[in-house]
């Protein structure tokens, strides 16, 4: 897809980071299945899970 190995590596690592974040959200924060009904409840469910994930991530980054 790309001619430059440098660009390929950057894109590959970016995608791996995104996939890791999605995997963590699904595994640790229950985003594999939403049992709340309605669009507003779904948005709240996603919002709360993402905020919790970000708080944990920032806490880990701050402690190092």
C-alpha positions in Angstrom: 0.0 0.0 0.0 2.8 2.4 0.8 6.3 2.6 -0.7 8.1 3.8 2.4 9.0 1.3 5.1 9.0 4.2 7.6 5.4 5.2 6.8 4.3 1.5 6.8 5.8 1.1 10.3 4.1 4.3 11.6 0.7 3.2 10.2 1.1 -0.3 11.5 2.0 0.9 15.0 -0.8 3.4 15.0 -3.4 0.7 14.1 -1.9 -1.6 16.8 -2.4 1.1 19.4 -6.0 1.7 18.3 -6.7 -2.1 18.4 -5.2 -2.4 21.8 -7.4 0.4 23.2 -10.5 -1.2 21.7 -9.6 -4.6 23.0 -9.1 -3.2 26.5 -12.4 -1.4 26.4 -14.2 -4.6 25.3 -12.4 -6.8 27.8 -12.1 -4.7 30.9 -15.0 -2.3 30.7 -17.7 -4.4 29.2 -18.1 -2.8 25.8 -18.6 -6.1 24.1 -22.3 -5.9 24.7 -24.5 -3.1 25.8 -27.6 -4.1 27.8 -29.0 -0.6 28.2 -31.9 0.2 26.0 -32.3 3.3 23.8 -29.9 5.6 22.1 -29.5 8.0 25.0 -28.7 5.1 27.4 -26.3 3.7 24.8 -24.5 7.0 24.6 -24.2 7.2 28.4 -22.9 3.7 28.6 -20.2 4.3 26.0 -19.3 7.7 27.5 -18.9 6.3 31.0 -16.8 3.4 29.9 -14.5 5.7 27.8 -14.1 8.2 30.7 -13.3 5.4 33.1 -10.7 3.9 30.7 -9.1 7.4 30.2 -8.9 8.0 33.9 -7.1 4.7 34.5 -4.8 5.4 31.6 -3.9 8.9 32.8 -3.3 7.5 36.3 -0.9 4.9 35.0 0.9 7.6 32.9 1.2 9.9 35.9 2.6 7.3 38.2 5.6 6.6 35.9 
